[in-house]
Amino acid sequence: MSTHASSPLAGLRDLLIGTIVEDEDHPVSPAIGYGLSLAEAASAHVTIQSSSWCLVGTDSWLAGPSDDGVTAVDRRLDALARAFAENAAGAAAQAGLTCTWETPRLPYPEVVHRLAAEARLHDLTVLDLDPRSEILSRETIETALMASGRPVIAVPRTHPAFAGRRIVVAWDGSLQAARAANDALPLLRAAEAVELVTVGDPDDLLTTVPGADFARHLARHGVAVTVTDLPQVGGTADTLRGHAEQVRADLIVMGAYRHSRTREFVFGGVTRAFLLDAPVPLFLAH
């Protein structure tokens, strides 16, 4: 993929890659490999924020009863976060990327809000989607989306490198879906095939913007797009997930939290269902 100024991905000028180390068994972050390969494809500046969760106050039980134990664990988590950042910065340098990095050591929830504040300063944020730490992973993604005004790519452990040849765009006519698709335009223009997918009876969609109409908007931006209407089989998330796997999509673009996060937590929702089980990376915007 070309990385000169006329490349479709040239619209991505700076990326933030964020990871939070919360325990000493923390695996290698898929967001780092994915974000670096995306930044290389776009010739973008990359910022690495590798944070460690500082165990203070009510968090100290995680390290045992003694203050010395808490201090020792904090030091080890900080060292691990620094190792992630230094290794990522080295890989960025080898790829010829301009890279800055930081390793904040903060208590919860400040560690999450610090990342969201940094996300405001970048075109796109790449984060881990880790089922091992479901609550922290989901809250980090949610806070970055809601508090930054920027899109997020959530990366499951099965996809440690960027690929964007075939992209599925989930379309329900909502403002969140429109925002996500427009935010993703650099990726959509660079893709070989983009499929705009609606699920269910069109009469039931809360929209006055049919998929074919929005596809014309994308086509005017140079996106090679087709439209697919899927009958709902099970839930909307199950239908989209199954289709993405069937067509071997590299990425799913979707609006996040059309309903409130509280309602999605209590009653379930498409965003929450994908954050619990994503077959491929998710490009999310709110």
N, C-alpha and C positions, 0 to 999 in steps of 0.2 A: 504494500500500500504506500502510495507516494506521501511524503511528508513536507513537500514544498508549500509555499504560501497559498496556492490555489487548491490544495487538497480540501475535501469537504470537512475533514476533521480539524482544519485550521481554526475553526470557530471556537475550539477549546484551547484557551491560552494558559489557564492555570488550574491544576487539580490538587485537591487535598486528599491525602490518604490517611485515614485515622484508624488506630487500633488502641484498645484499652486492655492492659495486662491486669488481670484480677486474681490470678493464682499462679503458683509455680509450675503447674502442669500445662500452662497456656501453650497451645499448638502454634506452629508457624502461621502467620496471618495470611489468608488467601487474598485479602484486600491489597496487600503490599505488592504481590506479584501481578495481580490483575491491574492495579492502578499504574504501576511502572510500565507495563506493556502498552496500556492505553496511552499514557503520556508519551511514550516513544513513538507510537503511531501518529500522534497529533503534534509532535515536537513541542510539547507544552512544558511550562515550568511546573515542577512538582514540589509540594510541601508535605513532609512526613510529620505527623503528630502521633508519637508513640507514647501514650500516657500510662502511668501506673496508678492503681487504686490504693491510695494511702489509708491504712487501717487506723482510724482514730475513733474515739467515742464509742458509739454503739457497734461499730464495725470490728472492734478489737477482739471480740470473741472468736473471730475467724483464725486468729493466730495463737490462741491459748491464753492462759490467765496472766502471764507476766508482762510487764512493760518491756523487758529485754526481748521477749519473744516477738512482740509487735514491732519493735525497732528492727530486729533482724529480718523479719519477713518483708517489711517495707524496703529495706536495703536491697534484698534479693529481687523483689518485684521491680524496683527502680533500675537495677542492673540489667534485668531481662528486657525491659522497655528500651533502655539505651542500646542494648545489643541489636534489637530489631531495627532501631532507627539507623544505627551505624552501618549495618549490613545493607539496608535499603539504600542509604545514601551512596555506598560504594557501588551497588548495582546501577544506580542512576548515573553515576559518573562514568562507569564503563559504557553505558548506552549513550553517552554524550548529552545527558540532560542536565539542565540547571536545577539544582535541588537545594532546598533549605529544610532544616529539621529541628524539632524541639521535643523534649521529653518531660512534660509537666508531671509533677507528683502531687496529686490532689485527692482529698476525701470525696466520697459520694455525698450529694449529687454534683458537686462542682466539677468533677472530672468529665461528666457528660456535657454540662453547659459550656465548658471551655472549648470543647470540640465544636459545638454548634456555633459559638461565636466566631471561631476561625473559619467555619464553612461559609459564612457571609462574605468572606473576602476572596472566594474562589468560584470559578464557573461550575464546578462539579465536585462532589465529595464521594469518595469510595470507602465503604465500610464493610466490616465483616458481618456476615449473617451466620451466627454460630448457635446451633441448637443445644450445644453443651451449656451455654450461658444464656438461655433463652430470654430471661427478663432483662438483663443488662444489654444484650445485643439489640433486642427490640426497642428498649427505651432510648438507646443511643441513636438508632435510626429515626425513631419518631421525633426526638428532640431536634435532631439536625434538620429534619423536614419542616417542622412546625416553627422553629425559632430562627431559621436562617434565610428563608425565602429562596433557597437554592435546591436544585435536584440532588438526589442521592442514588448511587448504584450500590445495592446490597449484594454481596458476593458470598455464595455458599462455598464450603470447603472443596467441593468437587470441581471448581472452576478457577484455578489459580492464575490463569492468563487470559487476557482479553481476546475475544473473538466477536465479530459483528457482521458476519456475512448475511445471516438470515435473522430478521427481527420481527417479532410479533408485537403489535400495538393493540392493547385492549381498549376498545372504544365503546362508551355508553352515552356519549353526548354531554357528559358533565363538564363543568369548568375545570375540575381536576384532570380529567382525561385530555382536554384540550391543552392545558398547561403542560402536562407531561410530554405530549407529542411535539409541541413547539420547542420545549426545552431540549428535546432529544434530536432536533433537526440535524446537527452536525453528524451524529451517528447514523441517522436515517438516510441522509444523502450519500454517505459512504458505503452503505449496505448494498449487497447484490440484490436482495429481495426483501421487501417490507410488506407484511400482511396486516391489514386493518381488520380486526376480528370483533364482531358483536355476538353476544350470547343471548338466546331466548327469543321470545316473541317481540318483534320490533314495536308493536303497539304498547307493550309494557315498559319500554325504555323511557326513562324520565328525560326526554330530549326532544327538541324540534330540529336537530341537526343529524340527518341520516348519515350512515357511514360513507355512502357514495359521495355525498357532498363534501365531507371532510377530506376524503381521498383526493378530490380535485384540488383542494387547498394544498395538500402535501405534494401533489404532482407539480404544481406551479413552483415549488421550491426544489425541484429536481429529484424527487424521491420516486424510485421505481416501486409503486404501491399497487397492491390488489386488495379486494374487499371480500371477506368471507363472513357469512351469517351462519352461526352454529346453533342448532337446537340444544337447549339446556339438558344435560344428562347429569342428574344429581344436582349439586350446587354449581353456581357460576364458577367458583374457583376450581372445582374438580374438572369442569368442562374445559376451561382455559388451560389448566395444567396438562390435561391429557392431550389437547391439541398441540401445545408447544412441544411436548415430547414426541408426538407423531411426526411433526414436520422438522424436528431436530433444530429448533430455534436456538440461537446463540444468546438471545436477550429478550426479555419481556419488558415493554414500556407500558406503564399504567399509572393512572392517577391514584393517589393514596388518600384513604380516609374520606370518601364521599360523605359517610356518616361520621358522627363524633367518635373519638377513640373510646369513650366510655361505652357507647352503644355497641361498638364492635367487640369490645371485651366481654360484655354481658351477653349479647345476642349472636355474636359471631359476625364475620364480614370478610369480604374478598381480600382486603389488604392483610388482615391478621392471618387468614388462612395461608396466604403465600409466605408470610414471614415465618410461619411454623413449618412450611414444607415447600421450598422453592426448587423447581427442577433445574433452573438456570439463573444467572444473575438478573436482578430486577432493577430497572431504571424507574425511579419513583419521583413524583412531584406532587405538591399539594397546593 
